[in-house]
């Protein structure tokens, strides 16, 4: 019985440590004007594409969001993935609610 409790405790620790440790990679990242990129849990891996017409775009919740060059950090992502730090802004007009994502920072996987 004691072995089952120890096993359960280890599983609980592993399950909760992963997301926190993964989020640590965002700590210390700042925008070009010195503000923190991350506000608790607003950074995560995202899809990325680049076209000559649109430039860089990241995919957030199924939406492609244009990336201003000023929010792209001049550093490589440690895991090789693309990441964005952002927050949503909701607006309602005539009973229709839309969400726009405001980007703080973008880290490109291949950027160096």
Buried (B, 14 or more C-beta within 10 A) or exposed (E): EEEEEEEEEEEEEEEEEEEEEEBEBBEEBEBEEEEBBBEEEBBBBBEBEEEEEEEBBBBBEEEEBEBEEEBBBEEEBEEEBBBBBBEEEEEEEEEEEEEEBEBBBBBBBEEE
